[in-house]
Amino acid sequence: MSLVTLFLMVCLRYLLRLAYLKPYVNLGALAIRPQIGVIALFLLLFVGGLATVGYMLWLVARSGKAPVTAVAPY
């Protein structure tokens, strides 16, 4: 029920915002310009991060050492 309430609150807020701004702003006339450079930079850094994590996992798997287990002090 919480998710349904949250969804309805978001929808109501959107509709109220449209009704409030209708006399002042036509949201349909606003220009939309995609920011391809920012998207490309994000994807490049994301792939680089995945490659870094993959490399670290490969190094751990290649090392062949047993995992360290913590022993609780008595």
PQR file of N, CA, C, O and H, with PARSE charges and radii, in Angstrom:
ATOM      1  N   MET A   1       0.817  -1.184   0.000 -0.4000 1.5000
ATOM      2  CA  MET A   1       0.000   0.000   0.000 -0.0000 2.0000
ATOM      3  C   MET A   1       0.868   1.258   0.000  0.5500 1.7000
ATOM      4  O   MET A   1       0.485   2.290  -0.551 -0.5500 1.4000
ATOM      5  N   SER A   2       2.032   1.157   0.622 -0.4000 1.5000
ATOM      6  CA  SER A   2       2.920   2.326   0.654 -0.0000 2.0000
ATOM      7  C   SER A   2       3.379   2.710  -0.750  0.5500 1.7000
ATOM      8  O   SER A   2       3.448   3.892  -1.087 -0.5500 1.4000
ATOM      9  H   SER A   2       2.343   0.319   1.070  0.4000 1.0000
ATOM     10  N   LEU A   3       3.692   1.704  -1.565 -0.4000 1.5000
ATOM     11  CA  LEU A   3       4.130   1.995  -2.933 -0.0000 2.0000
ATOM     12  C   LEU A   3       2.999   2.597  -3.762  0.5500 1.7000
ATOM     13  O   LEU A   3       3.231   3.491  -4.577 -0.5500 1.4000
ATOM     14  H   LEU A   3       3.636   0.743  -1.291  0.4000 1.0000
ATOM     15  N   VAL A   4       1.787   2.114  -3.556 -0.4000 1.5000
ATOM     16  CA  VAL A   4       0.646   2.677  -4.273 -0.0000 2.0000
ATOM     17  C   VAL A   4       0.427   4.128  -3.849  0.5500 1.7000
ATOM     18  O   VAL A   4       0.184   4.994  -4.689 -0.5500 1.4000
ATOM     19  H   VAL A   4       1.599   1.388  -2.894  0.4000 1.0000
ATOM     20  N   THR A   5       0.512   4.387  -2.555 -0.4000 1.5000
ATOM     21  CA  THR A   5       0.353   5.746  -2.049 -0.0000 2.0000
ATOM     22  C   THR A   5       1.437   6.664  -2.596  0.5500 1.7000
ATOM     23  O   THR A   5       1.156   7.792  -3.002 -0.5500 1.4000
ATOM     24  H   THR A   5       0.710   3.683  -1.873  0.4000 1.0000
ATOM     25  N   LEU A   6       2.665   6.185  -2.607 -0.4000 1.5000
ATOM     26  CA  LEU A   6       3.776   6.976  -3.129 -0.0000 2.0000
ATOM     27  C   LEU A   6       3.580   7.278  -4.613  0.5500 1.7000
ATOM     28  O   LEU A   6       3.815   8.401  -5.059 -0.5500 1.4000
ATOM     29  H   LEU A   6       2.894   5.269  -2.277  0.4000 1.0000
ATOM     30  N   PHE A   7       3.157   6.287  -5.362 -0.4000 1.5000
ATOM     31  CA  PHE A   7       2.910   6.484  -6.790 -0.0000 2.0000
ATOM     32  C   PHE A   7       1.822   7.533  -7.016  0.5500 1.7000
ATOM     33  O   PHE A   7       1.966   8.414  -7.864 -0.5500 1.4000
ATOM     34  H   PHE A   7       2.967   5.375  -5.000  0.4000 1.0000
ATOM     35  N   LEU A   8       0.741   7.431  -6.258 -0.4000 1.5000
ATOM     36  CA  LEU A   8      -0.345   8.400  -6.406 -0.0000 2.0000
ATOM     37  C   LEU A   8       0.094   9.804  -5.987  0.5500 1.7000
ATOM     38  O   LEU A   8      -0.334  10.787  -6.591 -0.5500 1.4000
ATOM     39  H   LEU A   8       0.624   6.715  -5.569  0.4000 1.0000
ATOM     40  N   MET A   9       0.930   9.908  -4.977 -0.4000 1.5000
ATOM     41  CA  MET A   9       1.431  11.213  -4.549 -0.0000 2.0000
ATOM     42  C   MET A   9       2.291  11.842  -5.638  0.5500 1.7000
ATOM     43  O   MET A   9       2.203  13.045  -5.885 -0.5500 1.4000
ATOM     44  H   MET A   9       1.277   9.109  -4.486  0.4000 1.0000
ATOM     45  N   VAL A  10       3.122  11.034  -6.289 -0.4000 1.5000
ATOM     46  CA  VAL A  10       3.967  11.542  -7.373 -0.0000 2.0000
ATOM     47  C   VAL A  10       3.105  12.001  -8.540  0.5500 1.7000
ATOM     48  O   VAL A  10       3.351  13.062  -9.114 -0.5500 1.4000
ATOM     49  H   VAL A  10       3.194  10.057  -6.089  0.4000 1.0000
ATOM     50  N   CYS A  11       2.108  11.218  -8.891 -0.4000 1.5000
ATOM     51  CA  CYS A  11       1.213  11.600  -9.995 -0.0000 2.0000
ATOM     52  C   CYS A  11       0.451  12.882  -9.677  0.5500 1.7000
ATOM     53  O   CYS A  11       0.331  13.762 -10.529 -0.5500 1.4000
ATOM     54  H   CYS A  11       1.908  10.356  -8.425  0.4000 1.0000
ATOM     55  N   LEU A  12      -0.060  12.988  -8.462 -0.4000 1.5000
ATOM     56  CA  LEU A  12      -0.804  14.176  -8.071 -0.0000 2.0000
ATOM     57  C   LEU A  12       0.088  15.409  -8.084  0.5500 1.7000
ATOM     58  O   LEU A  12      -0.341  16.480  -8.514 -0.5500 1.4000
ATOM     59  H   LEU A  12       0.038  12.273  -7.770  0.4000 1.0000
ATOM     60  N   ARG A  13       1.321  15.268  -7.617 -0.4000 1.5000
ATOM     61  CA  ARG A  13       2.259  16.392  -7.633 -0.0000 2.0000
ATOM     62  C   ARG A  13       2.517  16.850  -9.056  0.5500 1.7000
ATOM     63  O   ARG A  13       2.557  18.051  -9.323 -0.5500 1.4000
ATOM     64  H   ARG A  13       1.669  14.398  -7.268  0.4000 1.0000
ATOM     65  N   TYR A  14       2.691  15.906  -9.974 -0.4000 1.5000
ATOM     66  CA  TYR A  14       2.928  16.238 -11.378 -0.0000 2.0000
ATOM     67  C   TYR A  14       1.727  16.982 -11.975  0.5500 1.7000
ATOM     68  O   TYR A  14       1.889  17.995 -12.657 -0.5500 1.4000
ATOM     69  H   TYR A  14       2.658  14.931  -9.757  0.4000 1.0000
ATOM     70  N   LEU A  15       0.531  16.469 -11.711 -0.4000 1.5000
ATOM     71  CA  LEU A  15      -0.666  17.106 -12.257 -0.0000 2.0000
ATOM     72  C   LEU A  15      -0.879  18.503 -11.671  0.5500 1.7000
ATOM     73  O   LEU A  15      -1.264  19.423 -12.392 -0.5500 1.4000
ATOM     74  H   LEU A  15       0.399  15.647 -11.158  0.4000 1.0000
ATOM     75  N   LEU A  16      -0.634  18.664 -10.381 -0.4000 1.5000
ATOM     76  CA  LEU A  16      -0.769  19.976  -9.760 -0.0000 2.0000
ATOM     77  C   LEU A  16       0.258  20.961 -10.316  0.5500 1.7000
ATOM     78  O   LEU A  16      -0.048  22.135 -10.526 -0.5500 1.4000
ATOM     79  H   LEU A  16      -0.321  17.916  -9.796  0.4000 1.0000
ATOM     80  N   ARG A  17       1.464  20.478 -10.551 -0.4000 1.5000
ATOM     81  CA  ARG A  17       2.504  21.336 -11.119 -0.0000 2.0000
ATOM     82  C   ARG A  17       2.111  21.805 -12.517  0.5500 1.7000
ATOM     83  O   ARG A  17       2.273  22.978 -12.853 -0.5500 1.4000
ATOM     84  H   ARG A  17       1.712  19.524 -10.380  0.4000 1.0000
ATOM     85  N   LEU A  18       1.593  20.883 -13.331 -0.4000 1.5000
ATOM     86  CA  LEU A  18       1.141  21.264 -14.673 -0.0000 2.0000
ATOM     87  C   LEU A  18       0.012  22.288 -14.612  0.5500 1.7000
ATOM     88  O   LEU A  18       0.005  23.256 -15.373 -0.5500 1.4000
ATOM     89  H   LEU A  18       1.461  19.930 -13.058  0.4000 1.0000
ATOM     90  N   ALA A  19      -0.942  22.074 -13.704 -0.4000 1.5000
ATOM     91  CA  ALA A  19      -2.072  22.997 -13.597 -0.0000 2.0000
ATOM     92  C   ALA A  19      -1.614  24.368 -13.098  0.5500 1.7000
ATOM     93  O   ALA A  19      -2.125  25.394 -13.546 -0.5500 1.4000
ATOM     94  H   ALA A  19      -0.936  21.288 -13.086  0.4000 1.0000
ATOM     95  N   TYR A  20      -0.658  24.386 -12.179 -0.4000 1.5000
ATOM     96  CA  TYR A  20      -0.175  25.654 -11.634 -0.0000 2.0000
ATOM     97  C   TYR A  20       0.615  26.445 -12.673  0.5500 1.7000
ATOM     98  O   TYR A  20       0.489  27.668 -12.748 -0.5500 1.4000
ATOM     99  H   TYR A  20      -0.243  23.552 -11.815  0.4000 1.0000
ATOM    100  N   LEU A  21       1.422  25.765 -13.467 -0.4000 1.5000
ATOM    101  CA  LEU A  21       2.301  26.451 -14.424 -0.0000 2.0000
ATOM    102  C   LEU A  21       1.636  26.711 -15.777  0.5500 1.7000
ATOM    103  O   LEU A  21       2.197  27.437 -16.597 -0.5500 1.4000
ATOM    104  H   LEU A  21       1.525  24.772 -13.406  0.4000 1.0000
ATOM    105  N   LYS A  22       0.473  26.146 -16.029 -0.4000 1.5000
ATOM    106  CA  LYS A  22      -0.168  26.271 -17.337 -0.0000 2.0000
ATOM    107  C   LYS A  22      -0.339  27.723 -17.800  0.5500 1.7000
ATOM    108  O   LYS A  22      -0.091  27.995 -18.975 -0.5500 1.4000
ATOM    109  H   LYS A  22       0.017  25.556 -15.363  0.4000 1.0000
ATOM    110  N   PRO A  23      -0.750  28.670 -16.944 -0.5600 1.5000
ATOM    111  CA  PRO A  23      -0.897  30.047 -17.432  0.2800 2.0000
ATOM    112  C   PRO A  23       0.434  30.736 -17.752  0.5500 1.7000
ATOM    113  O   PRO A  23       0.452  31.725 -18.484 -0.5500 1.4000
ATOM    114  N   TYR A  24       1.524  30.237 -17.225 -0.4000 1.5000
ATOM    115  CA  TYR A  24       2.809  30.925 -17.350 -0.0000 2.0000
ATOM    116  C   TYR A  24       3.759  30.278 -18.353  0.5500 1.7000
ATOM    117  O   TYR A  24       4.506  30.975 -19.039 -0.5500 1.4000
ATOM    118  H   TYR A  24       1.510  29.432 -16.631  0.4000 1.0000
ATOM    119  N   VAL A  25       3.734  28.957 -18.440 -0.4000 1.5000
ATOM    120  CA  VAL A  25       4.733  28.244 -19.244 -0.0000 2.0000
ATOM    121  C   VAL A  25       4.053  27.162 -20.065  0.5500 1.7000
ATOM    122  O   VAL A  25       3.179  26.447 -19.577 -0.5500 1.4000
ATOM    123  H   VAL A  25       3.127  28.391 -17.882  0.4000 1.0000
ATOM    124  N   ASN A  26       4.471  27.055 -21.325 -0.4000 1.5000
ATOM    125  CA  ASN A  26       4.034  25.955 -22.163 -0.0000 2.0000
ATOM    126  C   ASN A  26       5.168  24.934 -22.196  0.5500 1.7000
ATOM    127  O   ASN A  26       6.149  25.108 -22.918 -0.5500 1.4000
ATOM    128  H   ASN A  26       5.181  27.636 -21.722  0.4000 1.0000
ATOM    129  N   LEU A  27       5.025  23.872 -21.411 -0.4000 1.5000
ATOM    130  CA  LEU A  27       6.105  22.891 -21.302 -0.0000 2.0000
ATOM    131  C   LEU A  27       6.351  22.147 -22.605  0.5500 1.7000
ATOM    132  O   LEU A  27       7.452  21.645 -22.830 -0.5500 1.4000
ATOM    133  H   LEU A  27       4.228  23.730 -20.824  0.4000 1.0000
ATOM    134  N   GLY A  28       5.349  22.069 -23.462 -0.4000 1.5000
ATOM    135  CA  GLY A  28       5.512  21.399 -24.751 -0.0000 2.0000
ATOM    136  C   GLY A  28       6.377  22.180 -25.727  0.5500 1.7000
ATOM    137  O   GLY A  28       6.903  21.602 -26.678 -0.5500 1.4000
ATOM    138  H   GLY A  28       4.455  22.477 -23.279  0.4000 1.0000
ATOM    139  N   ALA A  29       6.538  23.495 -25.509 -0.4000 1.5000
ATOM    140  CA  ALA A  29       7.317  24.325 -26.425 -0.0000 2.0000
ATOM    141  C   ALA A  29       8.795  24.398 -26.032  0.5500 1.7000
ATOM    142  O   ALA A  29       9.597  24.980 -26.762 -0.5500 1.4000
ATOM    143  H   ALA A  29       6.111  23.965 -24.737  0.4000 1.0000
ATOM    144  N   LEU A  30       9.160  23.820 -24.899 -0.4000 1.5000
ATOM    145  CA  LEU A  30      10.553  23.872 -24.478 -0.0000 2.0000
ATOM    146  C   LEU A  30      11.411  22.979 -25.366  0.5500 1.7000
ATOM    147  O   LEU A  30      11.010  21.878 -25.741 -0.5500 1.4000
ATOM    148  H   LEU A  30       8.509  23.347 -24.306  0.4000 1.0000
ATOM    149  N   ALA A  31      12.597  23.478 -25.693 -0.4000 1.5000
ATOM    150  CA  ALA A  31      13.511  22.718 -26.548 -0.0000 2.0000
ATOM    151  C   ALA A  31      14.197  21.627 -25.731  0.5500 1.7000
ATOM    152  O   ALA A  31      14.594  21.838 -24.585 -0.5500 1.4000
ATOM    153  H   ALA A  31      12.922  24.373 -25.389  0.4000 1.0000
ATOM    154  N   ILE A  32      14.323  20.472 -26.342 -0.4000 1.5000
ATOM    155  CA  ILE A  32      15.018  19.352 -25.701 -0.0000 2.0000
ATOM    156  C   ILE A  32      16.280  19.083 -26.511  0.5500 1.7000
ATOM    157  O   ILE A  32      16.220  18.773 -27.700 -0.5500 1.4000
ATOM    158  H   ILE A  32      14.001  20.300 -27.273  0.4000 1.0000
ATOM    159  N   ARG A  33      17.420  19.206 -25.845 -0.4000 1.5000
ATOM    160  CA  ARG A  33      18.700  18.957 -26.498 -0.0000 2.0000
ATOM    161  C   ARG A  33      19.435  17.856 -25.744  0.5500 1.7000
ATOM    162  O   ARG A  33      19.831  18.059 -24.597 -0.5500 1.4000
ATOM    163  H   ARG A  33      17.469  19.457 -24.879  0.4000 1.0000
ATOM    164  N   PRO A  34      19.623  16.703 -26.360 -0.5600 1.5000
ATOM    165  CA  PRO A  34      20.345  15.635 -25.676  0.2800 2.0000
ATOM    166  C   PRO A  34      21.815  16.014 -25.495  0.5500 1.7000
ATOM    167  O   PRO A  34      22.415  16.658 -26.355 -0.5500 1.4000
ATOM    168  N   GLN A  35      22.370  15.609 -24.380 -0.4000 1.5000
ATOM    169  CA  GLN A  35      23.769  15.904 -24.082 -0.0000 2.0000
ATOM    170  C   GLN A  35      24.595  14.642 -24.350  0.5500 1.7000
ATOM    171  O   GLN A  35      24.910  13.872 -23.443 -0.5500 1.4000
ATOM    172  H   GLN A  35      21.883  15.085 -23.681  0.4000 1.0000
ATOM    173  N   ILE A  36      24.929  14.463 -25.613 -0.4000 1.5000
ATOM    174  CA  ILE A  36      25.628  13.257 -26.060 -0.0000 2.0000
ATOM    175  C   ILE A  36      27.006  13.148 -25.412  0.5500 1.7000
ATOM    176  O   ILE A  36      27.442  12.052 -25.063 -0.5500 1.4000
ATOM    177  H   ILE A  36      24.674  15.089 -26.350  0.4000 1.0000
ATOM    178  N   GLY A  37      27.689  14.273 -25.251 -0.4000 1.5000
ATOM    179  CA  GLY A  37      29.025  14.247 -24.654 -0.0000 2.0000
ATOM    180  C   GLY A  37      29.010  13.731 -23.232  0.5500 1.7000
ATOM    181  O   GLY A  37      29.885  12.954 -22.847 -0.5500 1.4000
ATOM    182  H   GLY A  37      27.335  15.164 -25.535  0.4000 1.0000
ATOM    183  N   VAL A  38      28.042  14.145 -22.450 -0.4000 1.5000
ATOM    184  CA  VAL A  38      27.945  13.699 -21.057 -0.0000 2.0000
ATOM    185  C   VAL A  38      27.606  12.216 -20.994  0.5500 1.7000
ATOM    186  O   VAL A  38      28.149  11.483 -20.167 -0.5500 1.4000
ATOM    187  H   VAL A  38      27.331  14.776 -22.763  0.4000 1.0000
ATOM    188  N   ILE A  39      26.703  11.776 -21.872 -0.4000 1.5000
ATOM    189  CA  ILE A  39      26.341  10.361 -21.910 -0.0000 2.0000
ATOM    190  C   ILE A  39      27.551   9.511 -22.312  0.5500 1.7000
ATOM    191  O   ILE A  39      27.792   8.454 -21.728 -0.5500 1.4000
ATOM    192  H   ILE A  39      26.261  12.371 -22.543  0.4000 1.0000
ATOM    193  N   ALA A  40      28.300   9.970 -23.297 -0.4000 1.5000
ATOM    194  CA  ALA A  40      29.484   9.235 -23.745 -0.0000 2.0000
ATOM    195  C   ALA A  40      30.535   9.169 -22.642  0.5500 1.7000
ATOM    196  O   ALA A  40      31.149   8.122 -22.437 -0.5500 1.4000
ATOM    197  H   ALA A  40      28.104  10.829 -23.771  0.4000 1.0000
ATOM    198  N   LEU A  41      30.749  10.274 -21.928 -0.4000 1.5000
ATOM    199  CA  LEU A  41      31.708  10.277 -20.829 -0.0000 2.0000
ATOM    200  C   LEU A  41      31.276   9.311 -19.735  0.5500 1.7000
ATOM    201  O   LEU A  41      32.102   8.562 -19.214 -0.5500 1.4000
ATOM    202  H   LEU A  41      30.250  11.124 -22.094  0.4000 1.0000
ATOM    203  N   PHE A  42      29.996   9.317 -19.382 -0.4000 1.5000
ATOM    204  CA  PHE A  42      29.493   8.386 -18.375 -0.0000 2.0000
ATOM    205  C   PHE A  42      29.724   6.945 -18.794  0.5500 1.7000
ATOM    206  O   PHE A  42      30.223   6.139 -18.009 -0.5500 1.4000
ATOM    207  H   PHE A  42      29.326   9.925 -19.805  0.4000 1.0000
ATOM    208  N   LEU A  43      29.358   6.614 -20.043 -0.4000 1.5000
ATOM    209  CA  LEU A  43      29.533   5.240 -20.510 -0.0000 2.0000
ATOM    210  C   LEU A  43      30.999   4.829 -20.541  0.5500 1.7000
ATOM    211  O   LEU A  43      31.334   3.692 -20.209 -0.5500 1.4000
ATOM    212  H   LEU A  43      28.952   7.269 -20.680  0.4000 1.0000
ATOM    213  N   LEU A  44      31.868   5.746 -20.936 -0.4000 1.5000
ATOM    214  CA  LEU A  44      33.294   5.455 -20.961 -0.0000 2.0000
ATOM    215  C   LEU A  44      33.818   5.167 -19.557  0.5500 1.7000
ATOM    216  O   LEU A  44      34.551   4.199 -19.358 -0.5500 1.4000
ATOM    217  H   LEU A  44      31.596   6.669 -21.205  0.4000 1.0000
ATOM    218  N   LEU A  45      33.452   5.991 -18.592 -0.4000 1.5000
ATOM    219  CA  LEU A  45      33.897   5.778 -17.210 -0.0000 2.0000
ATOM    220  C   LEU A  45      33.266   4.533 -16.604  0.5500 1.7000
ATOM    221  O   LEU A  45      33.907   3.836 -15.818 -0.5500 1.4000
ATOM    222  H   LEU A  45      32.857   6.778 -18.754  0.4000 1.0000
ATOM    223  N   PHE A  46      32.019   4.245 -16.958 -0.4000 1.5000
ATOM    224  CA  PHE A  46      31.351   3.051 -16.455 -0.0000 2.0000
ATOM    225  C   PHE A  46      32.052   1.788 -16.959  0.5500 1.7000
ATOM    226  O   PHE A  46      32.311   0.864 -16.187 -0.5500 1.4000
ATOM    227  H   PHE A  46      31.498   4.812 -17.597  0.4000 1.0000
ATOM    228  N   VAL A  47      32.352   1.755 -18.244 -0.4000 1.5000
ATOM    229  CA  VAL A  47      33.048   0.596 -18.817 -0.0000 2.0000
ATOM    230  C   VAL A  47      34.455   0.485 -18.215  0.5500 1.7000
ATOM    231  O   VAL A  47      34.923  -0.619 -17.937 -0.5500 1.4000
ATOM    232  H   VAL A  47      32.142   2.505 -18.871  0.4000 1.0000
ATOM    233  N   GLY A  48      35.123   1.615 -18.016 -0.4000 1.5000
ATOM    234  CA  GLY A  48      36.434   1.592 -17.372 -0.0000 2.0000
ATOM    235  C   GLY A  48      36.359   1.057 -15.954  0.5500 1.7000
ATOM    236  O   GLY A  48      37.240   0.309 -15.532 -0.5500 1.4000
ATOM    237  H   GLY A  48      34.742   2.512 -18.241  0.4000 1.0000
ATOM    238  N   GLY A  49      35.326   1.426 -15.212 -0.4000 1.5000
ATOM    239  CA  GLY A  49      35.143   0.911 -13.860 -0.0000 2.0000
ATOM    240  C   GLY A  49      34.885  -0.580 -13.853  0.5500 1.7000
ATOM    241  O   GLY A  49      35.437  -1.307 -13.027 -0.5500 1.4000
ATOM    242  H   GLY A  49      34.610   2.034 -15.555  0.4000 1.0000
ATOM    243  N   LEU A  50      34.039  -1.042 -14.782 -0.4000 1.5000
ATOM    244  CA  LEU A  50      33.795  -2.484 -14.881 -0.0000 2.0000
ATOM    245  C   LEU A  50      35.075  -3.241 -15.247  0.5500 1.7000
ATOM    246  O   LEU A  50      35.329  -4.325 -14.723 -0.5500 1.4000
ATOM    247  H   LEU A  50      33.591  -0.451 -15.452  0.4000 1.0000
ATOM    248  N   ALA A  51      35.870  -2.671 -16.136 -0.4000 1.5000
ATOM    249  CA  ALA A  51      37.133  -3.309 -16.518 -0.0000 2.0000
ATOM    250  C   ALA A  51      38.085  -3.366 -15.324  0.5500 1.7000
ATOM    251  O   ALA A  51      38.791  -4.358 -15.146 -0.5500 1.4000
ATOM    252  H   ALA A  51      35.663  -1.790 -16.561  0.4000 1.0000
ATOM    253  N   THR A  52      38.113  -2.321 -14.513 -0.4000 1.5000
ATOM    254  CA  THR A  52      38.977  -2.297 -13.338 -0.0000 2.0000
ATOM    255  C   THR A  52      38.556  -3.365 -12.328  0.5500 1.7000
ATOM    256  O   THR A  52      39.400  -4.078 -11.786 -0.5500 1.4000
ATOM    257  H   THR A  52      37.540  -1.515 -14.658  0.4000 1.0000
ATOM    258  N   VAL A  53      37.261  -3.472 -12.077 -0.4000 1.5000
ATOM    259  CA  VAL A  53      36.773  -4.494 -11.151 -0.0000 2.0000
ATOM    260  C   VAL A  53      37.054  -5.882 -11.706  0.5500 1.7000
ATOM    261  O   VAL A  53      37.462  -6.772 -10.961 -0.5500 1.4000
ATOM    262  H   VAL A  53      36.575  -2.893 -12.518  0.4000 1.0000
ATOM    263  N   GLY A  54      36.842  -6.078 -12.998 -0.4000 1.5000
ATOM    264  CA  GLY A  54      37.151  -7.365 -13.615 -0.0000 2.0000
ATOM    265  C   GLY A  54      38.623  -7.714 -13.508  0.5500 1.7000
ATOM    266  O   GLY A  54      38.972  -8.867 -13.254 -0.5500 1.4000
ATOM    267  H   GLY A  54      36.510  -5.354 -13.603  0.4000 1.0000
ATOM    268  N   TYR A  55      39.488  -6.730 -13.698 -0.4000 1.5000
ATOM    269  CA  TYR A  55      40.924  -6.969 -13.575 -0.0000 2.0000
ATOM    270  C   TYR A  55      41.306  -7.351 -12.146  0.5500 1.7000
ATOM    271  O   TYR A  55      42.122  -8.248 -11.937 -0.5500 1.4000
ATOM    272  H   TYR A  55      39.205  -5.794 -13.905  0.4000 1.0000
ATOM    273  N   MET A  56      40.715  -6.670 -11.169 -0.4000 1.5000
ATOM    274  CA  MET A  56      41.008  -6.998  -9.775 -0.0000 2.0000
ATOM    275  C   MET A  56      40.530  -8.403  -9.433  0.5500 1.7000
ATOM    276  O   MET A  56      41.227  -9.139  -8.734 -0.5500 1.4000
ATOM    277  H   MET A  56      40.051  -5.942 -11.339  0.4000 1.0000
ATOM    278  N   LEU A  57      39.342  -8.786  -9.920 -0.4000 1.5000
ATOM    279  CA  LEU A  57      38.858 -10.145  -9.674 -0.0000 2.0000
ATOM    280  C   LEU A  57      39.746 -11.178 -10.358  0.5500 1.7000
ATOM    281  O   LEU A  57      39.987 -12.253  -9.809 -0.5500 1.4000
ATOM    282  H   LEU A  57      38.776  -8.188 -10.488  0.4000 1.0000
ATOM    283  N   TRP A  58      40.229 -10.857 -11.546 -0.4000 1.5000
ATOM    284  CA  TRP A  58      41.132 -11.759 -12.254 -0.0000 2.0000
ATOM    285  C   TRP A  58      42.436 -11.936 -11.480  0.5500 1.7000
ATOM    286  O   TRP A  58      42.963 -13.046 -11.405 -0.5500 1.4000
ATOM    287  H   TRP A  58      40.033  -9.984 -11.991  0.4000 1.0000
ATOM    288  N   LEU A  59      42.964 -10.850 -10.902 -0.4000 1.5000
ATOM    289  CA  LEU A  59      44.182 -10.945 -10.105 -0.0000 2.0000
ATOM    290  C   LEU A  59      43.971 -11.802  -8.862  0.5500 1.7000
ATOM    291  O   LEU A  59      44.842 -12.592  -8.496 -0.5500 1.4000
ATOM    292  H   LEU A  59      42.536  -9.948 -10.962  0.4000 1.0000
ATOM    293  N   VAL A  60      42.833 -11.651  -8.220 -0.4000 1.5000
ATOM    294  CA  VAL A  60      42.543 -12.458  -7.029 -0.0000 2.0000
ATOM    295  C   VAL A  60      42.414 -13.925  -7.414  0.5500 1.7000
ATOM    296  O   VAL A  60      42.934 -14.790  -6.709 -0.5500 1.4000
ATOM    297  H   VAL A  60      42.126 -11.009  -8.517  0.4000 1.0000
ATOM    298  N   ALA A  61      41.741 -14.221  -8.502 -0.4000 1.5000
ATOM    299  CA  ALA A  61      41.575 -15.612  -8.924 -0.0000 2.0000
ATOM    300  C   ALA A  61      42.897 -16.227  -9.347  0.5500 1.7000
ATOM    301  O   ALA A  61      43.115 -17.423  -9.153 -0.5500 1.4000
ATOM    302  H   ALA A  61      41.318 -13.518  -9.075  0.4000 1.0000
ATOM    303  N   ARG A  62      43.779 -15.425  -9.921 -0.4000 1.5000
ATOM    304  CA  ARG A  62      45.067 -15.920 -10.396 -0.0000 2.0000
ATOM    305  C   ARG A  62      46.050 -16.163  -9.263  0.5500 1.7000
ATOM    306  O   ARG A  62      46.966 -16.976  -9.392 -0.5500 1.4000
ATOM    307  H   ARG A  62      43.603 -14.453 -10.079  0.4000 1.0000
ATOM    308  N   SER A  63      45.861 -15.458  -8.152 -0.4000 1.5000
ATOM    309  CA  SER A  63      46.826 -15.567  -7.062 -0.0000 2.0000
ATOM    310  C   SER A  63      46.815 -16.955  -6.429  0.5500 1.7000
ATOM    311  O   SER A  63      47.862 -17.420  -5.978 -0.5500 1.4000
ATOM    312  H   SER A  63      45.117 -14.798  -8.048  0.4000 1.0000
ATOM    313  N   GLY A  64      45.668 -17.633  -6.379 -0.4000 1.5000
ATOM    314  CA  GLY A  64      45.596 -18.990  -5.867 -0.0000 2.0000
ATOM    315  C   GLY A  64      45.711 -19.088  -4.364  0.5500 1.7000
ATOM    316  O   GLY A  64      45.813 -20.199  -3.844 -0.5500 1.4000
ATOM    317  H   GLY A  64      44.818 -17.256  -6.746  0.4000 1.0000
ATOM    318  N   LYS A  65      45.699 -18.001  -3.650 -0.4000 1.5000
ATOM    319  CA  LYS A  65      45.800 -18.029  -2.191 -0.0000 2.0000
ATOM    320  C   LYS A  65      44.449 -18.347  -1.588  0.5500 1.7000
ATOM    321  O   LYS A  65      43.402 -18.026  -2.150 -0.5500 1.4000
ATOM    322  H   LYS A  65      45.616 -17.099  -4.073  0.4000 1.0000
ATOM    323  N   ALA A  66      44.496 -18.987  -0.425 -0.4000 1.5000
ATOM    324  CA  ALA A  66      43.259 -19.295   0.294 -0.0000 2.0000
ATOM    325  C   ALA A  66      42.690 -17.999   0.863  0.5500 1.7000
ATOM    326  O   ALA A  66      43.450 -17.106   1.238 -0.5500 1.4000
ATOM    327  H   ALA A  66      45.347 -19.247   0.031  0.4000 1.0000
ATOM    328  N   PRO A  67      41.379 -17.884   0.934 -0.5600 1.5000
ATOM    329  CA  PRO A  67      40.788 -16.670   1.497  0.2800 2.0000
ATOM    330  C   PRO A  67      41.103 -16.534   2.987  0.5500 1.7000
ATOM    331  O   PRO A  67      41.206 -17.530   3.703 -0.5500 1.4000
ATOM    332  N   VAL A  68      41.251 -15.315   3.435 -0.4000 1.5000
ATOM    333  CA  VAL A  68      41.540 -15.034   4.838 -0.0000 2.0000
ATOM    334  C   VAL A  68      40.232 -15.116   5.608  0.5500 1.7000
ATOM    335  O   VAL A  68      39.230 -14.511   5.228 -0.5500 1.4000
ATOM    336  H   VAL A  68      41.166 -14.505   2.854  0.4000 1.0000
ATOM    337  N   THR A  69      40.260 -15.883   6.708 -0.4000 1.5000
ATOM    338  CA  THR A  69      39.074 -15.979   7.561 -0.0000 2.0000
ATOM    339  C   THR A  69      39.379 -15.301   8.880  0.5500 1.7000
ATOM    340  O   THR A  69      40.454 -15.478   9.451 -0.5500 1.4000
ATOM    341  H   THR A  69      41.074 -16.375   7.017  0.4000 1.0000
ATOM    342  N   ALA A  70      38.446 -14.541   9.345 -0.4000 1.5000
ATOM    343  CA  ALA A  70      38.617 -13.825  10.610 -0.0000 2.0000
ATOM    344  C   ALA A  70      38.275 -14.764  11.757  0.5500 1.7000
ATOM    345  O   ALA A  70      37.293 -15.504  11.712 -0.5500 1.4000
ATOM    346  H   ALA A  70      37.572 -14.396   8.881  0.4000 1.0000
ATOM    347  N   VAL A  71      39.110 -14.711  12.782 -0.4000 1.5000
ATOM    348  CA  VAL A  71      38.892 -15.513  13.984 -0.0000 2.0000
ATOM    349  C   VAL A  71      38.534 -14.572  15.112  0.5500 1.7000
ATOM    350  O   VAL A  71      39.257 -13.615  15.388 -0.5500 1.4000
ATOM    351  H   VAL A  71      39.908 -14.110  12.819  0.4000 1.0000
ATOM    352  N   ALA A  72      37.422 -14.842  15.759 -0.4000 1.5000
ATOM    353  CA  ALA A  72      36.980 -13.985  16.856 -0.0000 2.0000
ATOM    354  C   ALA A  72      37.857 -14.223  18.083  0.5500 1.7000
ATOM    355  O   ALA A  72      38.101 -15.375  18.441 -0.5500 1.4000
ATOM    356  H   ALA A  72      36.834 -15.620  15.535  0.4000 1.0000
ATOM    357  N   PRO A  73      38.336 -13.166  18.733 -0.5600 1.5000
ATOM    358  CA  PRO A  73      39.154 -13.364  19.946  0.2800 2.0000
ATOM    359  C   PRO A  73      38.278 -13.835  21.107  0.5500 1.7000
ATOM    360  O   PRO A  73      37.112 -13.460  21.225 -0.5500 1.4000
ATOM    361  N   TYR A  74      38.881 -14.670  21.961 -0.4000 1.5000
ATOM    362  CA  TYR A  74      38.144 -15.187  23.110 -0.0000 2.0000
ATOM    363  C   TYR A  74      38.467 -14.425  24.352  0.5500 1.7000
ATOM    364  O   TYR A  74      37.933 -14.728  25.419 -0.5500 1.4000
ATOM    365  H   TYR A  74      39.829 -14.975  21.865  0.4000 1.0000
TER
END
